Amino acid sequence: MAGSRNWEVQYISRKDIFSLTEECAKVTGIPYVMDAYKEEALEIIDA
């Protein structure tokens, strides 16, 4: 929670959490940690 600067559970959304395995991502629909914000990161690298 502190890493996303959400100090209470009520402030955490699905955008603040990531799946640690690809299987979990498939089941829950929550992005796999290696794919999260991938497009944004590639834009920064390519700039």
mmCIF file of the N, C-alpha and C atoms, coordinates in Angstrom:
data_MODEL
# 
_entry.id   MODEL 
# 
loop_
_atom_site.group_PDB 
_atom_site.id 
_atom_site.type_symbol 
_atom_site.label_atom_id 
_atom_site.label_alt_id 
_atom_site.label_comp_id 
_atom_site.label_asym_id 
_atom_site.label_entity_id 
_atom_site.label_seq_id 
_atom_site.pdbx_PDB_ins_code 
_atom_site.Cartn_x 
_atom_site.Cartn_y 
_atom_site.Cartn_z 
_atom_site.occupancy 
_atom_site.B_iso_or_equiv 
_atom_site.pdbx_formal_charge 
_atom_site.auth_seq_id 
_atom_site.auth_comp_id 
_atom_site.auth_asym_id 
_atom_site.auth_atom_id 
_atom_site.pdbx_PDB_model_num 
ATOM 1   N N  . MET A 1 1  ? 0.826   -1.191  0.000   1.00 0.00 ? 1  MET A N  1 
ATOM 2   C CA . MET A 1 1  ? 0.000   0.000   0.000   1.00 0.00 ? 1  MET A CA 1 
ATOM 3   C C  . MET A 1 1  ? 0.866   1.250   0.000   1.00 0.00 ? 1  MET A C  1 
ATOM 4   N N  . ALA A 1 2  ? 1.926   1.248   0.770   1.00 0.00 ? 2  ALA A N  1 
ATOM 5   C CA . ALA A 1 2  ? 2.771   2.435   0.852   1.00 0.00 ? 2  ALA A CA 1 
ATOM 6   C C  . ALA A 1 2  ? 3.457   2.713   -0.488  1.00 0.00 ? 2  ALA A C  1 
ATOM 7   N N  . GLY A 1 3  ? 3.784   1.650   -1.219  1.00 0.00 ? 3  GLY A N  1 
ATOM 8   C CA . GLY A 1 3  ? 4.437   1.829   -2.508  1.00 0.00 ? 3  GLY A CA 1 
ATOM 9   C C  . GLY A 1 3  ? 3.582   2.577   -3.510  1.00 0.00 ? 3  GLY A C  1 
ATOM 10  N N  . SER A 1 4  ? 2.280   2.443   -3.403  1.00 0.00 ? 4  SER A N  1 
ATOM 11  C CA . SER A 1 4  ? 1.383   3.152   -4.305  1.00 0.00 ? 4  SER A CA 1 
ATOM 12  C C  . SER A 1 4  ? 0.843   4.432   -3.674  1.00 0.00 ? 4  SER A C  1 
ATOM 13  N N  . ARG A 1 5  ? 1.354   4.753   -2.491  1.00 0.00 ? 5  ARG A N  1 
ATOM 14  C CA . ARG A 1 5  ? 0.952   5.954   -1.743  1.00 0.00 ? 5  ARG A CA 1 
ATOM 15  C C  . ARG A 1 5  ? -0.527  5.951   -1.380  1.00 0.00 ? 5  ARG A C  1 
ATOM 16  N N  . ASN A 1 6  ? -1.061  4.762   -1.175  1.00 0.00 ? 6  ASN A N  1 
ATOM 17  C CA . ASN A 1 6  ? -2.441  4.604   -0.712  1.00 0.00 ? 6  ASN A CA 1 
ATOM 18  C C  . ASN A 1 6  ? -2.371  4.080   0.708   1.00 0.00 ? 6  ASN A C  1 
ATOM 19  N N  . TRP A 1 7  ? -2.640  4.934   1.646   1.00 0.00 ? 7  TRP A N  1 
ATOM 20  C CA . TRP A 1 7  ? -2.412  4.591   3.045   1.00 0.00 ? 7  TRP A CA 1 
ATOM 21  C C  . TRP A 1 7  ? -3.559  3.835   3.683   1.00 0.00 ? 7  TRP A C  1 
ATOM 22  N N  . GLU A 1 8  ? -4.679  3.708   2.982   1.00 0.00 ? 8  GLU A N  1 
ATOM 23  C CA . GLU A 1 8  ? -5.808  2.936   3.492   1.00 0.00 ? 8  GLU A CA 1 
ATOM 24  C C  . GLU A 1 8  ? -6.359  2.074   2.365   1.00 0.00 ? 8  GLU A C  1 
ATOM 25  N N  . VAL A 1 9  ? -6.856  0.909   2.721   1.00 0.00 ? 9  VAL A N  1 
ATOM 26  C CA . VAL A 1 9  ? -7.352  -0.050  1.737   1.00 0.00 ? 9  VAL A CA 1 
ATOM 27  C C  . VAL A 1 9  ? -8.424  0.569   0.842   1.00 0.00 ? 9  VAL A C  1 
ATOM 28  N N  . GLN A 1 10 ? -9.243  1.422   1.375   1.00 0.00 ? 10 GLN A N  1 
ATOM 29  C CA . GLN A 1 10 ? -10.342 1.999   0.591   1.00 0.00 ? 10 GLN A CA 1 
ATOM 30  C C  . GLN A 1 10 ? -9.852  2.819   -0.601  1.00 0.00 ? 10 GLN A C  1 
ATOM 31  N N  . TYR A 1 11 ? -8.588  3.228   -0.603  1.00 0.00 ? 11 TYR A N  1 
ATOM 32  C CA . TYR A 1 11 ? -8.054  4.049   -1.683  1.00 0.00 ? 11 TYR A CA 1 
ATOM 33  C C  . TYR A 1 11 ? -7.363  3.239   -2.781  1.00 0.00 ? 11 TYR A C  1 
ATOM 34  N N  . ILE A 1 12 ? -7.202  1.943   -2.571  1.00 0.00 ? 12 ILE A N  1 
ATOM 35  C CA . ILE A 1 12 ? -6.538  1.104   -3.562  1.00 0.00 ? 12 ILE A CA 1 
ATOM 36  C C  . ILE A 1 12 ? -7.541  0.700   -4.639  1.00 0.00 ? 12 ILE A C  1 
ATOM 37  N N  . SER A 1 13 ? -7.118  0.824   -5.889  1.00 0.00 ? 13 SER A N  1 
ATOM 38  C CA . SER A 1 13 ? -7.960  0.388   -6.998  1.00 0.00 ? 13 SER A CA 1 
ATOM 39  C C  . SER A 1 13 ? -7.248  -0.725  -7.757  1.00 0.00 ? 13 SER A C  1 
ATOM 40  N N  . ARG A 1 14 ? -7.910  -1.299  -8.742  1.00 0.00 ? 14 ARG A N  1 
ATOM 41  C CA . ARG A 1 14 ? -7.307  -2.369  -9.539  1.00 0.00 ? 14 ARG A CA 1 
ATOM 42  C C  . ARG A 1 14 ? -6.098  -1.854  -10.314 1.00 0.00 ? 14 ARG A C  1 
ATOM 43  N N  . LYS A 1 15 ? -6.017  -0.561  -10.557 1.00 0.00 ? 15 LYS A N  1 
ATOM 44  C CA . LYS A 1 15 ? -4.862  0.004   -11.260 1.00 0.00 ? 15 LYS A CA 1 
ATOM 45  C C  . LYS A 1 15 ? -3.620  0.054   -10.368 1.00 0.00 ? 15 LYS A C  1 
ATOM 46  N N  . ASP A 1 16 ? -3.788  -0.118  -9.090  1.00 0.00 ? 16 ASP A N  1 
ATOM 47  C CA . ASP A 1 16 ? -2.673  -0.044  -8.142  1.00 0.00 ? 16 ASP A CA 1 
ATOM 48  C C  . ASP A 1 16 ? -2.054  -1.402  -7.832  1.00 0.00 ? 16 ASP A C  1 
ATOM 49  N N  . ILE A 1 17 ? -2.670  -2.482  -8.324  1.00 0.00 ? 17 ILE A N  1 
ATOM 50  C CA . ILE A 1 17 ? -2.155  -3.817  -8.010  1.00 0.00 ? 17 ILE A CA 1 
ATOM 51  C C  . ILE A 1 17 ? -1.804  -4.557  -9.296  1.00 0.00 ? 17 ILE A C  1 
ATOM 52  N N  . PHE A 1 18 ? -0.917  -5.551  -9.174  1.00 0.00 ? 18 PHE A N  1 
ATOM 53  C CA . PHE A 1 18 ? -0.472  -6.325  -10.315 1.00 0.00 ? 18 PHE A CA 1 
ATOM 54  C C  . PHE A 1 18 ? -0.391  -7.790  -9.937  1.00 0.00 ? 18 PHE A C  1 
ATOM 55  N N  . SER A 1 19 ? -0.578  -8.644  -10.937 1.00 0.00 ? 19 SER A N  1 
ATOM 56  C CA . SER A 1 19 ? -0.439  -10.084 -10.734 1.00 0.00 ? 19 SER A CA 1 
ATOM 57  C C  . SER A 1 19 ? 1.030   -10.446 -10.814 1.00 0.00 ? 19 SER A C  1 
ATOM 58  N N  . LEU A 1 20 ? 1.473   -11.339 -9.941  1.00 0.00 ? 20 LEU A N  1 
ATOM 59  C CA . LEU A 1 20 ? 2.871   -11.745 -9.950  1.00 0.00 ? 20 LEU A CA 1 
ATOM 60  C C  . LEU A 1 20 ? 3.142   -12.919 -10.879 1.00 0.00 ? 20 LEU A C  1 
ATOM 61  N N  . THR A 1 21 ? 2.086   -13.579 -11.352 1.00 0.00 ? 21 THR A N  1 
ATOM 62  C CA . THR A 1 21 ? 2.267   -14.665 -12.311 1.00 0.00 ? 21 THR A CA 1 
ATOM 63  C C  . THR A 1 21 ? 1.320   -14.447 -13.486 1.00 0.00 ? 21 THR A C  1 
ATOM 64  N N  . GLU A 1 22 ? 1.696   -15.004 -14.627 1.00 0.00 ? 22 GLU A N  1 
ATOM 65  C CA . GLU A 1 22 ? 0.848   -14.879 -15.812 1.00 0.00 ? 22 GLU A CA 1 
ATOM 66  C C  . GLU A 1 22 ? -0.480  -15.617 -15.615 1.00 0.00 ? 22 GLU A C  1 
ATOM 67  N N  . GLU A 1 23 ? -0.436  -16.738 -14.903 1.00 0.00 ? 23 GLU A N  1 
ATOM 68  C CA . GLU A 1 23 ? -1.656  -17.497 -14.636 1.00 0.00 ? 23 GLU A CA 1 
ATOM 69  C C  . GLU A 1 23 ? -2.644  -16.662 -13.818 1.00 0.00 ? 23 GLU A C  1 
ATOM 70  N N  . CYS A 1 24 ? -2.134  -16.002 -12.801 1.00 0.00 ? 24 CYS A N  1 
ATOM 71  C CA . CYS A 1 24 ? -2.980  -15.134 -11.978 1.00 0.00 ? 24 CYS A CA 1 
ATOM 72  C C  . CYS A 1 24 ? -3.589  -14.022 -12.825 1.00 0.00 ? 24 CYS A C  1 
ATOM 73  N N  . ALA A 1 25 ? -2.804  -13.462 -13.725 1.00 0.00 ? 25 ALA A N  1 
ATOM 74  C CA . ALA A 1 25 ? -3.300  -12.390 -14.596 1.00 0.00 ? 25 ALA A CA 1 
ATOM 75  C C  . ALA A 1 25 ? -4.443  -12.885 -15.478 1.00 0.00 ? 25 ALA A C  1 
ATOM 76  N N  . LYS A 1 26 ? -4.313  -14.093 -15.994 1.00 0.00 ? 26 LYS A N  1 
ATOM 77  C CA . LYS A 1 26 ? -5.363  -14.660 -16.841 1.00 0.00 ? 26 LYS A CA 1 
ATOM 78  C C  . LYS A 1 26 ? -6.643  -14.888 -16.055 1.00 0.00 ? 26 LYS A C  1 
ATOM 79  N N  . VAL A 1 27 ? -6.525  -15.349 -14.828 1.00 0.00 ? 27 VAL A N  1 
ATOM 80  C CA . VAL A 1 27 ? -7.696  -15.667 -14.011 1.00 0.00 ? 27 VAL A CA 1 
ATOM 81  C C  . VAL A 1 27 ? -8.390  -14.400 -13.505 1.00 0.00 ? 27 VAL A C  1 
ATOM 82  N N  . THR A 1 28 ? -7.610  -13.421 -13.059 1.00 0.00 ? 28 THR A N  1 
ATOM 83  C CA . THR A 1 28 ? -8.190  -12.251 -12.409 1.00 0.00 ? 28 THR A CA 1 
ATOM 84  C C  . THR A 1 28 ? -8.439  -11.063 -13.339 1.00 0.00 ? 28 THR A C  1 
ATOM 85  N N  . GLY A 1 29 ? -7.700  -11.029 -14.457 1.00 0.00 ? 29 GLY A N  1 
ATOM 86  C CA . GLY A 1 29 ? -7.803  -9.863  -15.339 1.00 0.00 ? 29 GLY A CA 1 
ATOM 87  C C  . GLY A 1 29 ? -6.967  -8.687  -14.859 1.00 0.00 ? 29 GLY A C  1 
ATOM 88  N N  . ILE A 1 30 ? -6.212  -8.910  -13.795 1.00 0.00 ? 30 ILE A N  1 
ATOM 89  C CA . ILE A 1 30 ? -5.310  -7.876  -13.281 1.00 0.00 ? 30 ILE A CA 1 
ATOM 90  C C  . ILE A 1 30 ? -3.989  -8.016  -14.027 1.00 0.00 ? 30 ILE A C  1 
ATOM 91  N N  . PRO A 1 31 ? -3.427  -6.929  -14.554 1.00 0.00 ? 31 PRO A N  1 
ATOM 92  C CA . PRO A 1 31 ? -2.231  -7.022  -15.397 1.00 0.00 ? 31 PRO A CA 1 
ATOM 93  C C  . PRO A 1 31 ? -1.055  -7.726  -14.728 1.00 0.00 ? 31 PRO A C  1 
ATOM 94  N N  . TYR A 1 32 ? -0.337  -8.497  -15.535 1.00 0.00 ? 32 TYR A N  1 
ATOM 95  C CA . TYR A 1 32 ? 0.887   -9.153  -15.104 1.00 0.00 ? 32 TYR A CA 1 
ATOM 96  C C  . TYR A 1 32 ? 1.934   -8.069  -14.846 1.00 0.00 ? 32 TYR A C  1 
ATOM 97  N N  . VAL A 1 33 ? 2.693   -8.204  -13.801 1.00 0.00 ? 33 VAL A N  1 
ATOM 98  C CA . VAL A 1 33 ? 3.623   -7.160  -13.364 1.00 0.00 ? 33 VAL A CA 1 
ATOM 99  C C  . VAL A 1 33 ? 4.607   -6.769  -14.484 1.00 0.00 ? 33 VAL A C  1 
ATOM 100 N N  . MET A 1 34 ? 5.008   -7.714  -15.319 1.00 0.00 ? 34 MET A N  1 
ATOM 101 C CA . MET A 1 34 ? 5.961   -7.398  -16.384 1.00 0.00 ? 34 MET A CA 1 
ATOM 102 C C  . MET A 1 34 ? 5.304   -6.657  -17.547 1.00 0.00 ? 34 MET A C  1 
ATOM 103 N N  . ASP A 1 35 ? 3.981   -6.679  -17.622 1.00 0.00 ? 35 ASP A N  1 
ATOM 104 C CA . ASP A 1 35 ? 3.269   -5.984  -18.695 1.00 0.00 ? 35 ASP A CA 1 
ATOM 105 C C  . ASP A 1 35 ? 2.674   -4.656  -18.241 1.00 0.00 ? 35 ASP A C  1 
ATOM 106 N N  . ALA A 1 36 ? 2.614   -4.444  -16.956 1.00 0.00 ? 36 ALA A N  1 
ATOM 107 C CA . ALA A 1 36 ? 2.001   -3.236  -16.419 1.00 0.00 ? 36 ALA A CA 1 
ATOM 108 C C  . ALA A 1 36 ? 2.812   -2.010  -16.836 1.00 0.00 ? 36 ALA A C  1 
ATOM 109 N N  . TYR A 1 37 ? 2.143   -1.045  -17.381 1.00 0.00 ? 37 TYR A N  1 
ATOM 110 C CA . TYR A 1 37 ? 2.762   0.204   -17.823 1.00 0.00 ? 37 TYR A CA 1 
ATOM 111 C C  . TYR A 1 37 ? 3.864   -0.009  -18.854 1.00 0.00 ? 37 TYR A C  1 
ATOM 112 N N  . LYS A 1 38 ? 3.794   -1.120  -19.577 1.00 0.00 ? 38 LYS A N  1 
ATOM 113 C CA . LYS A 1 38 ? 4.814   -1.438  -20.573 1.00 0.00 ? 38 LYS A CA 1 
ATOM 114 C C  . LYS A 1 38 ? 4.859   -0.384  -21.679 1.00 0.00 ? 38 LYS A C  1 
ATOM 115 N N  . GLU A 1 39 ? 3.696   0.001   -22.184 1.00 0.00 ? 39 GLU A N  1 
ATOM 116 C CA . GLU A 1 39 ? 3.642   0.989   -23.265 1.00 0.00 ? 39 GLU A CA 1 
ATOM 117 C C  . GLU A 1 39 ? 4.244   2.323   -22.838 1.00 0.00 ? 39 GLU A C  1 
ATOM 118 N N  . GLU A 1 40 ? 3.924   2.757   -21.630 1.00 0.00 ? 40 GLU A N  1 
ATOM 119 C CA . GLU A 1 40 ? 4.470   4.020   -21.136 1.00 0.00 ? 40 GLU A CA 1 
ATOM 120 C C  . GLU A 1 40 ? 5.986   3.948   -21.013 1.00 0.00 ? 40 GLU A C  1 
ATOM 121 N N  . ALA A 1 41 ? 6.482   2.824   -20.539 1.00 0.00 ? 41 ALA A N  1 
ATOM 122 C CA . ALA A 1 41 ? 7.931   2.659   -20.393 1.00 0.00 ? 41 ALA A CA 1 
ATOM 123 C C  . ALA A 1 41 ? 8.627   2.658   -21.743 1.00 0.00 ? 41 ALA A C  1 
ATOM 124 N N  . LEU A 1 42 ? 8.039   1.994   -22.731 1.00 0.00 ? 42 LEU A N  1 
ATOM 125 C CA . LEU A 1 42 ? 8.636   1.963   -24.056 1.00 0.00 ? 42 LEU A CA 1 
ATOM 126 C C  . LEU A 1 42 ? 8.643   3.349   -24.707 1.00 0.00 ? 42 LEU A C  1 
ATOM 127 N N  . GLU A 1 43 ? 7.621   4.132   -24.458 1.00 0.00 ? 43 GLU A N  1 
ATOM 128 C CA . GLU A 1 43 ? 7.593   5.501   -24.976 1.00 0.00 ? 43 GLU A CA 1 
ATOM 129 C C  . GLU A 1 43 ? 8.741   6.333   -24.400 1.00 0.00 ? 43 GLU A C  1 
ATOM 130 N N  . ILE A 1 44 ? 9.024   6.161   -23.121 1.00 0.00 ? 44 ILE A N  1 
ATOM 131 C CA . ILE A 1 44 ? 10.112  6.894   -22.488 1.00 0.00 ? 44 ILE A CA 1 
ATOM 132 C C  . ILE A 1 44 ? 11.453  6.451   -23.053 1.00 0.00 ? 44 ILE A C  1 
ATOM 133 N N  . ILE A 1 45 ? 11.620  5.151   -23.256 1.00 0.00 ? 45 ILE A N  1 
ATOM 134 C CA . ILE A 1 45 ? 12.873  4.618   -23.787 1.00 0.00 ? 45 ILE A CA 1 
ATOM 135 C C  . ILE A 1 45 ? 13.109  5.089   -25.215 1.00 0.00 ? 45 ILE A C  1 
ATOM 136 N N  . ASP A 1 46 ? 12.060  5.115   -26.017 1.00 0.00 ? 46 ASP A N  1 
ATOM 137 C CA . ASP A 1 46 ? 12.174  5.491   -27.430 1.00 0.00 ? 46 ASP A CA 1 
ATOM 138 C C  . ASP A 1 46 ? 12.317  6.992   -27.633 1.00 0.00 ? 46 ASP A C  1 
ATOM 139 N N  . ALA A 1 47 ? 12.015  7.769   -26.616 1.00 0.00 ? 47 ALA A N  1 
ATOM 140 C CA . ALA A 1 47 ? 12.053  9.233   -26.772 1.00 0.00 ? 47 ALA A CA 1 
ATOM 141 C C  . ALA A 1 47 ? 13.447  9.774   -26.872 1.00 0.00 ? 47 ALA A C  1 
# 
